Amino acid sequence: MAHGQKPARLIVRRTARRIRRAAGAVCIIVFLTCVLLEICLRGLGDLAVYAFFKGRFEKARDLEAGDFNILCLGDSYTWGGGSEADYHMIEGYPEQLERLLNRRPRSRPIRILNLGVPGYTSSDVRRLMERFLGTVSTIVPDMCIVATGINNYHPWELRRTLFTKMGHGSLVGHAYLWLTGLKLYRMLYFLGALSPHAEDLYTINEDTLTFKDPRLYTLYRKWLEEDLTEMHALCASRHIELVVLAYHIGFHSYEIQKSFCARHDVPFIDIPRLEKDPLTGRHTFQQASWHPTHAEYSKIARWVAEYLETHQLLPMCSPLNSSLPLLKDTSSGPMQTVADHSK
């Protein structure tokens, strides 16, 4: 009997070794596959970023020191998302603002560069500003118009910020930051496999966002103000006029930016709501994509132009042309004025 049990035990051991080897081989294959996917995703991401910024950075290198150069930084609201709904191409307010301001000859021609990137948070905008002023352009712009903060509400960014601030210095915090920094993790997140739902973090009722956890608002405010402070300091060190543009759409970012600008004496452009569309019953920025149309971007450009002219932040017009009207309302409906300028 003992003699018959020995081969059985050997078979069990050999089978166990084979299972361990197979499991190890599977783990190695999965690990190498993940590494390969991460490398590919990072390479594709770099190519996408290069393609997105290629034309803009080339235009930046063509800026001339004698011109009055303005950088418009922000997210899809600066880039021009939604303008294709009633226009043949994507064109945000910066391009329309440049044409509007150059209708009258000035002592220095105005050149505006659109550096809006869809999905960018305030931290992304800050890093882009640092990169542009540090390595991309040899010309220091005269003005930076920043519109940011809306994408900070994205569940991904809020979760990451929560772990960053509350787990700072801990092993769990560092591990989470490393994990969420992987492109593969982000891909799984945006595919829905790892996605927290927005309703788990806040509610939106009648255009008003309310955080379920009060700590999130505190962290969000600190996050946005830190980025604004660093951008303000960077612009001040280069003698660049910083202007903050905020969309009044019921989110906390508007009040935070308005308060920041009042404390630091930074020009603040308030983009008010438009009247409700009689057909859809919606305010502006409430279409399917939550973005303005091309016609609404033209109104934003006129509001920005009116503010910059009223507060004398632009080069003087030629004396012979100073009486020519700058703002010509070509859209339907009366033009609204800026509700609150800076203080």
C-alpha positions as CSV (number, residue, x, y, z in Angstrom):
1,M,0.0,0.0,0.0
2,A,2.8,2.4,0.9
3,H,4.5,1.4,-2.3
4,G,1.4,2.3,-4.3
5,Q,1.0,5.7,-2.6
6,K,4.5,6.9,-3.5
7,P,3.8,7.3,-7.2
8,A,0.5,9.1,-6.4
9,R,2.4,11.6,-4.3
10,L,4.9,12.1,-7.0
11,I,2.1,12.7,-9.5
12,V,0.5,15.3,-7.2
13,R,3.9,17.1,-6.7
14,R,4.6,17.1,-10.4
15,T,1.2,18.4,-11.2
16,A,1.5,21.2,-8.5
17,R,4.9,22.2,-10.0
18,R,3.4,22.3,-13.5
19,I,0.5,24.5,-12.2
20,R,3.0,26.8,-10.5
21,R,5.1,27.1,-13.6
22,A,2.1,27.7,-15.8
23,A,0.8,30.3,-13.4
24,G,4.2,32.0,-13.3
25,A,4.3,31.9,-17.1
26,V,0.9,33.5,-17.3
27,C,1.9,36.2,-14.8
28,I,5.0,37.0,-16.8
29,I,3.1,37.1,-20.0
30,V,0.4,39.4,-18.5
31,F,3.1,41.6,-17.0
32,L,5.1,41.9,-20.3
33,T,1.8,42.6,-22.2
34,C,0.9,45.4,-19.8
35,V,4.4,46.8,-20.1
36,L,4.1,46.7,-23.9
37,L,0.7,48.3,-23.9
38,E,2.0,51.0,-21.5
39,I,4.9,51.8,-23.9
40,C,2.5,51.8,-26.9
41,L,0.0,54.0,-25.2
42,R,2.7,56.5,-24.1
43,G,4.1,56.6,-27.6
44,L,0.7,57.1,-29.2
45,G,-0.1,59.8,-26.6
46,D,3.1,61.6,-27.4
47,L,2.3,61.5,-31.1
48,A,-1.2,62.8,-30.4
49,V,0.1,65.6,-28.3
50,Y,2.7,66.5,-30.9
51,A,0.0,66.5,-33.7
52,F,-2.3,68.6,-31.6
53,F,0.3,71.2,-30.7
54,K,2.4,71.1,-33.9
55,G,0.6,73.9,-35.7
56,R,0.2,76.0,-32.6
57,F,3.8,75.8,-31.6
58,E,4.9,76.6,-35.2
59,K,2.7,79.7,-35.0
60,A,4.2,80.6,-31.7
61,R,7.7,80.6,-33.3
62,D,6.4,83.1,-35.8
63,L,5.4,85.6,-33.2
64,E,7.3,88.9,-33.5
65,A,8.6,91.0,-30.6
66,G,7.1,94.2,-32.0
67,D,3.5,92.8,-31.9
68,F,1.2,92.7,-28.9
69,N,1.1,88.9,-28.3
70,I,-1.7,87.3,-26.3
71,L,-1.8,83.7,-25.1
72,C,-5.2,82.2,-24.5
73,L,-4.9,79.1,-22.3
74,G,-7.6,76.8,-21.1
75,D,-9.7,73.8,-21.9
76,S,-12.2,73.0,-24.6
77,Y,-14.1,76.3,-23.9
78,T,-10.9,78.1,-25.1
79,W,-10.1,75.5,-27.9
80,G,-13.6,76.0,-29.4
81,G,-15.4,72.8,-28.6
82,G,-19.0,73.0,-29.9
83,S,-18.4,75.6,-32.5
84,E,-18.7,72.9,-35.2
85,A,-22.4,72.7,-34.4
86,D,-23.1,75.8,-36.5
87,Y,-19.8,76.5,-38.3
88,H,-17.7,74.6,-40.8
89,M,-14.7,74.3,-38.5
90,I,-13.6,74.4,-34.8
91,E,-12.9,78.0,-33.9
92,G,-13.0,79.3,-30.4
93,Y,-13.2,82.9,-29.1
94,P,-9.4,83.6,-29.4
95,E,-9.4,83.5,-33.2
96,Q,-12.5,85.7,-33.4
97,L,-11.1,88.0,-30.7
98,E,-7.9,88.6,-32.8
99,R,-10.0,89.5,-35.9
100,L,-12.2,91.8,-33.8
101,L,-9.3,93.7,-32.1
102,N,-7.4,94.2,-35.4
103,R,-10.4,95.9,-37.1
104,R,-8.8,99.2,-36.2
105,P,-5.2,99.9,-36.8
106,R,-3.1,100.1,-33.6
107,S,0.3,101.2,-32.6
108,R,1.1,97.4,-32.3
109,P,-0.7,94.7,-34.2
110,I,-2.4,92.1,-31.9
111,R,-1.6,88.5,-32.3
112,I,-3.4,85.8,-30.3
113,L,-2.4,82.2,-29.9
114,N,-5.1,79.7,-28.9
115,L,-3.6,77.1,-26.5
116,G,-6.8,75.6,-25.3
117,V,-6.8,71.8,-24.9
118,P,-9.9,69.8,-24.4
119,G,-10.0,68.1,-21.0
120,Y,-7.3,70.1,-19.4
121,T,-7.5,70.9,-15.7
122,S,-6.0,73.9,-14.0
123,S,-2.8,71.9,-13.3
124,D,-2.5,71.0,-16.9
125,V,-3.0,74.6,-18.0
126,R,-0.3,75.7,-15.5
127,R,2.1,73.1,-16.8
128,L,1.4,74.2,-20.4
129,M,2.1,77.8,-19.5
130,E,5.4,76.9,-17.8
131,R,6.4,74.8,-20.8
132,F,5.5,77.4,-23.3
133,L,7.2,80.3,-21.5
134,G,10.2,78.1,-20.7
135,T,11.1,76.3,-23.9
136,V,8.6,76.7,-26.8
137,S,8.7,80.4,-27.6
138,T,11.6,82.9,-27.5
139,I,9.1,85.7,-27.5
140,V,7.6,86.7,-24.1
141,P,3.9,87.4,-24.6
142,D,2.4,90.6,-23.3
143,M,-0.8,89.0,-21.9
144,C,-2.1,85.6,-20.8
145,I,-5.9,85.0,-20.7
146,V,-6.6,81.9,-18.6
147,A,-10.0,80.2,-18.5
148,T,-9.8,77.0,-16.4
149,G,-11.3,75.0,-13.5
150,I,-14.3,73.3,-15.1
151,N,-12.5,70.0,-15.8
152,N,-11.3,69.9,-12.2
153,Y,-14.8,68.5,-11.5
154,H,-14.2,65.3,-13.5
155,P,-14.5,62.3,-11.2
156,W,-11.1,61.1,-12.2
157,E,-9.4,64.3,-11.2
158,L,-11.3,64.7,-8.0
159,R,-10.5,61.2,-6.9
160,R,-6.8,61.7,-7.8
161,T,-6.7,65.0,-5.9
162,L,-8.4,63.5,-2.9
163,F,-5.8,60.8,-2.6
164,T,-3.0,63.2,-3.4
165,K,-3.9,65.6,-0.6
166,M,-5.1,63.2,2.0
167,G,-2.6,60.4,1.3
168,H,0.3,62.8,0.9
169,G,3.5,61.2,2.2
170,S,1.9,57.8,2.9
171,L,2.7,54.6,1.1
172,V,-0.9,54.2,0.0
173,G,-0.9,57.8,-1.4
174,H,2.4,57.2,-3.4
175,A,1.1,53.9,-4.7
176,Y,-2.1,55.4,-5.8
177,L,-0.4,58.3,-7.6
178,W,1.9,55.8,-9.4
179,L,-0.9,53.6,-10.4
180,T,-3.1,56.4,-11.7
181,G,-0.2,57.8,-13.6
182,L,-0.1,54.7,-15.8
183,K,-1.7,55.2,-19.3
184,L,-3.1,51.7,-19.1
185,Y,-4.9,52.5,-15.9
186,R,-6.3,55.7,-17.5
187,M,-7.5,53.7,-20.5
188,L,-9.3,51.2,-18.3
189,Y,-10.7,54.1,-16.4
190,F,-12.2,55.9,-19.3
191,L,-13.5,52.6,-20.8
192,G,-15.6,52.4,-17.6
193,A,-13.8,49.4,-16.0
194,L,-12.5,51.6,-13.1
195,S,-14.7,54.6,-13.3
196,P,-16.3,56.2,-10.3
197,H,-19.6,57.9,-11.1
198,A,-20.0,61.6,-10.8
199,E,-23.2,61.1,-8.8
200,D,-21.0,59.4,-6.1
201,L,-19.1,62.7,-5.6
202,Y,-21.6,65.5,-6.2
203,T,-25.1,66.4,-7.5
204,I,-26.1,68.9,-10.1
205,N,-29.5,70.5,-9.7
206,E,-30.7,73.5,-11.7
207,D,-27.2,74.2,-12.9
208,T,-25.8,74.2,-9.3
209,L,-23.2,71.7,-8.3
210,T,-23.1,70.5,-4.7
211,F,-20.4,68.2,-3.3
212,K,-21.6,65.3,-1.1
213,D,-18.4,65.3,0.9
214,P,-17.4,68.8,2.2
215,R,-13.8,67.9,2.1
216,L,-13.9,67.7,-1.7
217,Y,-14.9,71.3,-1.9
218,T,-12.1,72.3,0.4
219,L,-9.6,70.3,-1.6
220,Y,-11.0,71.6,-4.9
221,R,-10.7,75.2,-3.8
222,K,-7.1,74.7,-2.5
223,W,-6.2,72.9,-5.8
224,L,-7.5,75.7,-8.0
225,E,-6.2,78.5,-6.0
226,E,-2.7,76.9,-5.8
227,D,-2.6,76.7,-9.6
228,L,-3.9,80.3,-10.1
229,T,-1.2,81.5,-7.6
230,E,1.6,79.8,-9.4
231,M,0.4,81.1,-12.8
232,H,0.1,84.6,-11.3
233,A,3.6,84.4,-9.9
234,L,5.0,83.1,-13.2
235,C,3.4,85.9,-15.2
236,A,4.5,88.6,-12.7
237,S,8.1,87.4,-12.9
238,R,8.0,87.8,-16.7
239,H,6.0,91.1,-16.6
240,I,3.1,89.5,-18.3
241,E,-0.5,90.7,-17.7
242,L,-2.6,87.9,-16.4
243,V,-6.3,88.0,-17.1
244,V,-8.7,85.4,-15.8
245,L,-11.9,84.6,-17.7
246,A,-14.6,82.6,-16.0
247,Y,-17.9,81.2,-17.2
248,H,-20.8,81.8,-14.9
249,I,-22.5,78.4,-15.2
250,G,-23.3,77.5,-11.6
251,F,-20.0,75.7,-10.6
252,H,-17.8,76.7,-7.7
253,S,-14.8,77.5,-10.0
254,Y,-16.5,80.8,-10.9
255,E,-16.7,82.1,-7.3
256,I,-13.2,80.8,-6.5
257,Q,-11.6,82.6,-9.4
258,K,-13.6,85.8,-8.8
259,S,-12.5,85.8,-5.2
260,F,-8.8,85.1,-6.1
261,C,-8.8,87.9,-8.6
262,A,-10.3,90.4,-6.1
263,R,-7.6,89.5,-3.5
264,H,-4.6,89.7,-6.0
265,D,-5.9,92.6,-8.1
266,V,-6.0,90.4,-11.2
267,P,-8.3,91.5,-14.1
268,F,-11.4,89.3,-14.1
269,I,-13.7,88.8,-17.0
270,D,-17.2,87.6,-16.1
271,I,-18.9,85.7,-18.9
272,P,-22.6,85.9,-18.0
273,R,-25.3,83.5,-19.0
274,L,-27.2,84.1,-22.2
275,E,-31.0,84.2,-22.3
276,K,-32.8,80.9,-22.6
277,D,-33.3,79.6,-26.1
278,P,-37.0,79.9,-26.8
279,L,-37.0,76.6,-28.7
280,T,-35.0,74.3,-26.4
281,G,-35.5,76.2,-23.1
282,R,-31.8,75.9,-22.3
283,H,-29.2,78.4,-21.3
284,T,-26.0,78.8,-23.2
285,F,-23.4,76.0,-22.6
286,Q,-26.3,73.6,-22.1
287,Q,-26.5,72.0,-25.5
288,A,-25.7,68.3,-25.9
289,S,-22.0,68.9,-25.7
290,W,-22.1,71.5,-22.9
291,H,-20.2,73.9,-25.1
292,P,-21.0,77.2,-26.8
293,T,-21.8,77.3,-30.5
294,H,-19.8,79.4,-32.9
295,A,-22.2,82.3,-32.6
296,E,-21.9,82.2,-28.8
297,Y,-18.1,82.2,-29.0
298,S,-18.4,85.4,-31.1
299,K,-20.4,87.0,-28.2
300,I,-17.7,85.8,-25.8
301,A,-15.0,87.4,-28.0
302,R,-17.0,90.7,-28.0
303,W,-17.3,90.6,-24.2
304,V,-13.6,90.0,-23.8
305,A,-12.8,92.8,-26.3
306,E,-15.0,95.2,-24.5
307,Y,-13.4,94.5,-21.2
308,L,-9.8,94.8,-22.5
309,E,-10.6,98.1,-24.3
310,T,-12.5,99.5,-21.3
311,H,-9.7,98.8,-18.9
312,Q,-7.0,100.0,-21.3
313,L,-5.1,96.7,-21.4
314,L,-4.5,96.9,-25.2
315,P,-2.2,99.0,-27.4
316,M,-3.6,102.4,-28.4
317,C,-5.5,102.7,-31.7
318,S,-4.2,105.0,-34.4
319,P,-5.5,108.6,-33.8
320,L,-7.2,108.7,-37.2
321,N,-9.1,105.5,-36.4
322,S,-9.8,105.8,-32.7
323,S,-13.4,106.9,-33.5
324,L,-14.2,103.8,-35.5
325,P,-16.5,101.4,-33.7
326,L,-14.8,98.3,-32.3
327,L,-17.8,96.2,-31.5
328,K,-20.3,95.4,-34.1
329,D,-23.0,93.0,-33.1
330,T,-23.6,90.7,-36.0
331,S,-25.6,88.1,-34.1
332,S,-29.3,88.0,-33.4
333,G,-30.5,89.6,-30.2
334,P,-29.0,92.4,-28.1
335,M,-25.5,92.2,-26.9
336,Q,-25.0,91.8,-23.2
337,T,-22.4,93.7,-21.2
338,V,-20.0,92.2,-18.7
339,A,-21.7,92.0,-15.4
340,D,-18.6,92.2,-13.1
341,H,-15.1,93.2,-14.2
342,S,-12.6,92.6,-11.5
343,K,-13.5,93.9,-8.1
